[in-house]
Amino acid sequence: MIADEVRAELDNLAVTSISPGMAAVAVKLAETLDALESGDSPTSQAVVADKLATIMARLRVLAPVKSEGDSVDDIARQRDKRRAEAQSRATGSD
């Protein structure tokens, strides 16, 4: 449940190779939250959840910036498309 979501986010963030220890701790905390019974002390659940939130925030800061799909890439694709179309018209090969 929570551990699966944390693993998916870690994969999406691509931080496991950057900070493997911190990523492992995040997964362990999530597994601990999953293992806590609903009747367990809310205080222990809150402490583990707080630690998990803190470590995930740190990992998000470490995550490499994804350049895929940003506006600069869109502009470059549009420019390349226009150049290809202009070149096609100039050579007469429609």
N, C-alpha and C positions, 0 to 999 in steps of 0.2 A: 504494500500500500504506500506508505510514506517513503519507504526505502526505494521502491520502484520509481517513484516520482523524482526523488533526489538523484538516483542514477541517471535517469533520462535528462535531467537538467545539467548534470555534470558532463554528459556526452554532448549536449547541445552547446555548452559553454566551452568545451575543449580545454578544460583546465587540469585534467587528471595527469597529463604529462608535465605540466608546469609545476604543479604542487601535489604530487601523489599522496604525501602524508596527510595533508589537510583534506583532500578529497576522501581518503579512507576514513578519517575521523568523521566526516559528514555522513558517510554511509553508515558507519557504526552507530552514530547518534540516531539516525533515522530508524535503523533496525531496533534500537533500544526503545524508541517511541512506539514502534509497531508492537513490540513485545509487552509493553505495559498494559495491564488490564484496565478496563474502563473504571473499575472500582478502586484502582490504586490511588494513592494520594495525589490530588491535583497539583500539589506543590512540586512533587518529583516530575510530573509531566511538564509543568511549566518551566522548570529548570532545564530539563533536557531540550525542550522546544526552543527556549531562549538561546541556549548554546548552539543549537543547530542553525537558528536564524543568523546568529553572529558569524558563524563560520561560512555559511552560504553567502552572506554579504561580502565577506573578504574574498571568497572565490570569484564572485561576480566582478569584483574590481580587478582581479588578476586576469580575467578572461581576455583573450586577444580580440581586438576590434575586427568585426567581420566587414569586409569591404564589398562583399557580394550584394548587389542590388541597391547600392546607394546612388544618389543623384549624379555623381561624377561618372559612374559606370554607365548610367542611362544616357547621359550626354555623349559619351564616347561611342556607344553603340549606334546612336542616332547619326552621329557624324560619319561613322564608318558606312552606314547604310546609304547616306546621301552621296558619299564619295563613290561607292560602288555603282549607284544608279547613274551618276554623272559620267562615270567612266564608261558604263554600258551605252549610254546615249552617244557619247563622243566616238566610240568605235563602231556604232551602228549595230551592235549585237543585242537586239531586244529579246 
